[in-house]
Amino acid sequence: MAMNTILALDMATKTGWATSGPSGVATSGVENFRKRAGDSRGMIFIRFEAWLSEICRSVSPRVIVYERPHARGRAANEVLNGMLAYLAGTAEKMGIEYADCPSSTLKLFATGKGNASKVEMMAAYRAKWGREPIDDNESDARWLLEWGRSQFCTGGDKNHDQG
């Protein structure tokens, strides 16, 4: 299946994201959805859905790849599962395919070790792209983009840039 635009998400209250289009040049960053003073618990999801809809309109991804949520504690699970529900709903409404990547698969892809630490993931990021990531969220999102390319791009669409 030929895909030319992927959006990669490491979802959490601080969500790492990465994307690239037909040129193969990647852009990435971190978006903060933390609860603000006076916010209800649902405001995280409202802000996430608005941001996700906007970035999807902006980059027109053919597929969204994300790190599969796993048990991290009650509050973190609530946020991750809520974000996943909004991701699925947004993708379905916009006709975008979406796929998850288990964290052990991502770690193995990035470092050769399925149990790599955040420090090791960020070191692999620095070694590959020659720059410092904003944080581990951006690092994971950028690796998710590369993993997504390996899974969803064919032939000339596998543009593995250095940016």
N, C-alpha and C positions, 0 to 999 in steps of 0.2 A: 504494500500500500504506500503510495507516494504521499508524503506530507511535507509541506514547506514551512509551516508555522506551528511552533509548539509553545505553550505556556506551561512553565513548571512552577509548582507551588510547594513550599515547605510550610504548611499551615500551622499557625499558633497565634497567640495574641500579637506576637511579632512575627509576621509572615514573610518569609524569604520568597522572592519571585525571580524568574529568569525567562527570557523569551528571545527568539530569533526568527527572522523571516527568511525569504528566499535568498537574500544576500549571504546568509550564514553568520552575520555579525550579531553577537549576543549582547543583550543589555540585562542588567539585573539590579536588584536592590532589596530593601526591606520596608515593609509597610506596618505601622503600629496600630493595632486595634484595641489596645488596652482600655479597660473601663475607666472613664473619667469621673471626677467628683460629681455626684448627683445623677449619674447614669443608672438606668435599670440594667439588669443582666443582659437583656436582649439587644441593647444598643451595639454591642460588639458585632452581632450578626447583621444588623441593619447597615452598619458601616462597611463590613466585609462584603455584603451583597452588592452595595452601591459601587464599591471600588472594583470588585470582580466584573460586574457588568460593564463598567467603563473601560477597563483594560481589555476585556474581550471585544468590545466595539472598536477599540483603538488598534489592536494588533490582529484581529480576526484569526485566532488560532484554529487550526484544524483538529487539534487534540490538546487536552489539559492533562498533564501528568502530575501526580502528587504523591507525597510519602504517605503510605498507609498509616492511619492512626492506630496506636496501640496503647495499652493500659499505662497510664502515667499518674494516676491519682484522680480523685473525683472532679475537682475543678477543671483540670486540664482535659480530662475526658469529655466533660460537658462542652467545653469550647471546641475541641477538635471534631466531635461528632456533630455539633451544630454547624460548624463551618463546612463539613463534608455534605451535610444536607443542603445547604445553600449552594455549594459548588455543583452538586448533582442537579438541582433544580434549575440553576442558571444555565448550565451546559445543555440540559434537555430543551429548555425554552429557545436557546440560540442554535440548536442543532450541532453542538460541538461534542465530539467524542471525548471520553475521559477514562483514565486508567490509573490504577495505583501501583506503587512500587514498595515492597516491604523494605524496612530500614536495613535489614541484613543484606538484602540484594544490592541496595544502593551503596552500602559500605564496601561490599566485595567488589563492585564495579569500580569504585573510586580508588580504593587502596589495595585491593587484593586480599583484604581481611574482612570477613563478614561481621566481626565484632569490633571494628575500629572505633576509637574514641573520637570525640569532637575535635580534639587537638590533632589527631592523625588525619581526619577529614580536611581540616583547614590547612595542614601542611601539604597534603596532596593538591589542594587548590592552588596554593602558592607555587608549588613545583610546576604545575601544568600551565597556569596563566601568568606567573611572574608578578603577581601583585597581591596585596592584602585584601581579603574579603571584609565587608562591613562587619560581619559577625558570622557565627555558625549557621544562622538561618539563610543568609545569602549563599554561603558555601554549599549547603545542602541543596538549595534551589538550582544552583549552577550545575551541580553534579546530576540532579534530576533531569535537567535539560539535556545533558550529554547522554544519559541513560535513555531518555525519550527518543532522541535522535537514533540511537542504536536499535530501538524497538520499532519505530514508526516511520523511519525514512528509508527510502530505497534509492539505489543508484546515485545519480547526481545530486539528490536532495540531502545527502549526508555531508553537510558542510560543517566540519569541525574547526571552528575558528580559534584563534589564539586570544580573542578579546573577551 
